[in-house]
Amino acid sequence: MAEVPMPSDEAERLRELYDLRALEAAEGVEDGEVVLEPDFQAMAELAAYVCRAPIALVSLVGRDRQYFKGRTGVVWTGTDRQISFCAHTICGRSLLEVHDARTDPRFRDNILVTGEPHVRFYAGAPMVSSRGYALGTVCVLDTRPRRLNEQQRQALHTLAREAAVLLETHRSARLAEEALRHLREMEDLKRNFLTGINHELRTPLTSIRSYLQLILDGGLDRETEHGFLKVIERNGDRLLDVLDELLLLASLNARTAVFEPGPADLVAITRLAVEEACAKASHREHTVTVEAPGDIEVRADSRRLRHALVHLLDNAFKFSPPGGRVDVVVTAGPPAVEIRDNGIGVTEEDIERVFESFYRAPEADEHAAGGSGVGLTIVKKIVQLHGGIVRMERNPGGGICVRVVLPEPPPRA
């Protein structure tokens, strides 16, 4: 049997197949379990009827195998590419017709000819995409030598053209469905954000108004009035924090945020972030450890990077029980900061989404954890400004581990 030829555009052709996601269903099933697609199945049956052939296939030629999207007259779901007649067809753009495979040096030793189903006749039209790549064929086979008439050849060409259009239509439908799902998710996120931000703004404002009214009503001793003013101050600070976060996210998205990187010590930045976060969460009495070498030089905007680390530490404290443990490890080669907690954790599905704007994991709502849902988005954008990456994963013993990795600093001149 002659060696199977390879199209000159094989790499691009395969990329087109995978871009169309045309092989996903076929490659994910075992022989005998494939579910044929009704539209392609109808094409195979029509090809068999028009060409008066016992076997008809709508096939895609992958890297190593030929997959059947529609079939009649056989029970296979595909064949090895090395014995595929269609592997020859996709090397051209015209119909390939083999009148008697026993006399054709390319196929006379093929096991489909010498054994079951004893193929003698083959005719296949290439399924050419709009970008000009032959992805597969619509073909018919017979167990006796024969020829097609001109109308039958034209019918195969038409079916192959329509099969290519159908593949691309399926892709467009999938993309539209994915876009619609994404829009729905964004609408859900916006709705959740508006609900959350309403709570984050309304709660401190309501508190401020209530305490101001009590002060205005008079009759309070000096100590009580001073305590109420402290509460008003805390709630005012909380409002400013929320507004600052929203403005920072907007400037990061618009790429207008001030970013001034320079030589910096990652260990010093981390220790300052730990001190700031611990001061905010002192009432929760966490055990915090910091493991770090003497110093690790990085190129960073110290203020922005500290801001991101404080966010991550705030989350670790917020989602850990009072008296919980938070471990911070700073390493070199590449420079990195790892923050581990023993808190409630999040699911694997939520880990994939926690850095999206306005996304709040269900665990946050279940535990009434405050926040506008933009903190981790800000962290990711700040780390990306530094050319770094941030990852989150679940700890085997419970809780979460977040790792921020920065690029190595450029060598000194």
Buried (B, 14 or more C-beta within 10 A) or exposed (E): BEEBEEBEBBEEBBEBBEEBEBBEBBEEEEEEEBEBBEBBBBBBBBBBEBBEBBBBBBBBBBEEBBBBBBBBBBEEBBBEBBBBBBBBBBBEEEBBBBBBBBEBEBBBEBEBBBEEBEBBBBBBBBBBBEEEBBBBBBBBBBBEEBEBEEEBBBBBBBBBBBBBEBBBEBBEEEEEEEEEEEEEEEEEBEEBBEEBBEBBBEBBBEBBEBBEEBBEEEEEEEEEBEEBEEBBEEBBEBBEEBEEBBEBBEBBEEEEBEBEBEEBBBBBBBBBBBBBBBEEBEEBEBEBEBEBEEEBBBBBBBEBBBBBBBBBBBBBBBBBEEEBBBBBBBBBEBBBBBBBBBBBBBEEEBBEBBBBBBBBBEBBEEEEBEBBBBBBBBBBBBBEBBEBBBEBEBBEEEBBBBBBBBBEBEEEE
